[in-house]
Amino acid sequence: CSERDIIYLAKSGYCFAPGSRLRRSGCRRFRGRRVQREQHGANPGDHGGCPHAVPARRVRLDVPGAGGRVHPAREGELRLIEVEGFDLTPCGGTHAHRTGEVGMVAVPHWERAKGLTRIEFVAGVRALADYRRANKTARDVAALYSAARDDAAKLTGRVLEENKDLHRRLRALEEMAARVEAEELLSELASTGDVRSVPSAAAGGSTQVRVIAKVFENRDAESLKHLAQALIDHTAGIALLGSRDHNTARLVFARSADLAGDMNALMKQACEMLDGRGGGRPDMAQGGGKNVSQLEDAINKVQQEL
C-alpha cells in the first residue's frame, strides 16, 4: 500500500486504538514530502463538507466469500469497508458516512522494522492533542535559545556541532594534562619510594619493571585510562590505578606493549573482590564494583600476583 492508502483507511472510519500503528510490506521507502502531500490531500479545509463518501456495503454472512478474507464468528448482516484495488475488510466499528467526519489525520512517525514499514497515525481530537504536544515541545526548545520556534532546529544543530568540536579539544587537552601528571606522579612516587619493581617475564627475569599503583578520589574511568596510558608511554612498566568515584570503585590496569602479563585476567580477579566486573585487552583493562572498601586490597592483591 502507499501513503495515500493508509491515510485513506484512517479517513474511512477504521477503528484503531489511540496512536494506532499499521505495518506496510515492500521495500519502497516512505519519504517526508510524499507523506506531507498525502496528508494535505486527506485534510481539506472544511471537514464537515468533505465530499468523499466512505464506500461501505452490507452483505449476508451466509453467502460464501461475502465476508472478505476472514469469515467472522457471527451471523446476520455484516458491514464491509472497501478501498478499491486495496482492501475489503469487515467493519471496525466506526460508522463514518463521509471521510470528513473522522476529522484531521496526521502521520507523526514511520520507521523500518523487520522488513516492513511501521506507520503511526493519529486522527480527530488525538491529532489536535499530538499537535499541541509537539508545538509545546518546539516552543520550549526555542525558549532555551531565546529564538523563534522555527529557528530551534537550526540552532540545535549548531550547538551539537560546537559541542562535538569542544569534546575533541577537551580530549586533546586531557591527554596533554595526563602526560604532565604522569611525569609528576612518577617523580613523587620515586621520591617516596612507592614505585615497586618486579622481574620482567619478557626479559627472562633479568630486568626490573616499574609497577605504579595509586588510588585517587572522584576520578572517572576515562580519566584513569588517560593517565594509565601516559604512564606506560613515559616508562616501561605497569600501571595499576584505582578511584573512589562516589559509591563506585573504579580500576584501570595497563602495561607497556613490550612486557608480558595479562591485564584482563588480573582485572577479573580484582573485580571479584569489589563485587563487580571488568575486562579488556591483555595490555589494558578496566572495571569496577560497589565494594569501595576493598579497592586498595584489590590493587595490593594484583601486585602480589605480579
Disulfide bonds with the S-S distance in Angstrom:
none
